[in-house]
Amino acid sequence: MNFATMLKLSREGFQCAQILMILALESEEKENADLIRAMGGLNVGLSDMSGPCGALTGGCCLLSYFAGKGEADELEDPAFAELLPAFTAWFRETYAGESGESTCTAILGGDLRNMPARCPGLVQGVYEKAMALLKASDVI
């Protein structure tokens, strides 16, 4: 992932979950404004910081985008059942800290002003880990 691209998207007003899906789509040279708009519902811990980190839920959506079921006659990739637990365990181990909490509030220390310092590296790490898991599982 190009860190400069992620920062550009952030300056354009996109947030964690949206950025992850934009990067996933760009990896396939696709665009889908409706999907990106829908991903906005996951940003900032479901908008009020009380929910799970948007990078965590966005990363789960990224994995599902590549390995999940999308049409009635389509099957999810056999690796999908193992991808989500591996990813969420990695996220909690890497970013939840001693509290074990993966809420936006916990990660940001209850202060949205911490976003510029904490979120870019976190989103980059999530994207790289999700893509590594997908590659290791031969999904992509």
N, C-alpha and C positions, 0 to 999 in steps of 0.2 A: 504494500500500500504506500502510496505517496503521501507523506505527512503534510506537504504543502497543499495538496488537493483537499485533505480533510479540513485544514484550517480555512481554506477558501470557502468551503461549504458552510462552516461555522459562521464566518463573517457574513454569508448570505442569509443567515437566520435559521439554518437547519440545525437540529440538535441530534443528540446521541443515536437514538433508534433510526431516525431518518437518514443520518449520515451512513450508518452501517448498510442500510438497504440501497442507498444510492450507489455505494461502492460495489455491492453485490451485482446490481444491475449493470453498472459500467463494466464489470469484469466480463460480461456477456455482450457488451455494446448495445444495451437496451435502455429504454427509459419507460417509466410508468408513474406519471404524476399522481394518479389515483392511489396507487400503493404507497407512495411517499407521503401523501396527505394522511392516509390511514395510520401510517407508522407514527405520526405525530402524537397520537393518543398515548403512546408509551413513554414519551419524553418526560424528563424530570420526575421520575417515580410516579407515573400516572397523573401528572400535572401538579400535584401538591406536595411532592417529596415524600409522601408517606408510603408509597408503593415501592416495588423493586426498582432498582436502578434501570434506567432506560437502555443502557448499554447491555445489561444482562438480558432483558426481554428482547431487545433488538437483535442481540446475538443469537438468541433462540429462534427468532423469526428468520434470520439469515440462514441458519442451518436448515430450517424447514423449507425455505425457498428452494434450496438445492436438493434436499433429500426427502421432503414430505410429499404427501399426496395432494394433487392439484385438480384432478379431473376424475369423474366417476369411474372411468375405465383404467385409471392409473393406480399403481401400487407405490407406496412409499419405498424408498431404498431400504434394503434389509439392515443397513448400518444405522439407520435413523434412530432406532430404539436405544442404541448405545451412545449416539452422539450427544443428545441432550443431557443425560446424566453426567457424562464426562465433562462437557462444557460447563455446566452449572457448578459441579464440584470444583473444577479449576478456578472458576470465577470467585467462588466463595473463599477458597484458599488464598487466592492472589489479592483480592480487593476487599474482602469483608473485615479483615483484621481480627483483633482479639474478640471483638463483640460477636463475630459470626453473622452479623446482620448485613444484608445486601440491599437495604433500602437506600434510596437517594439521600435521605436525611443522615443516615449513619456514614455513608461514604463522603458526604460533603460537610460533615460535622455540624449539620443543621443550618448551614449558611450558604445561600446561593452564590455569594461572592467568591466562594472557593472553586466554583466551576472552571474558570479559566486556568487555574493551576492544576486541578486534578483530572478534569474530564478529557482533554485531548489525548494524553498518554493512555488513559484507561480505554478510550474508544479505539485507539490504535492497537492496543494489546488485545482487545476483544476481537477485532477484525482479523488480526494475524493468527490468533489461536483458532478461531472458527474455521478459517481457510485451511490451516494446517490439519485440523481434524478431518475436514472434508477430503483433503488430498490423501491423508494417511488411510482413509477408509475407501479410497478409490471412487468417491462420489463425483469428484471433479478431476 
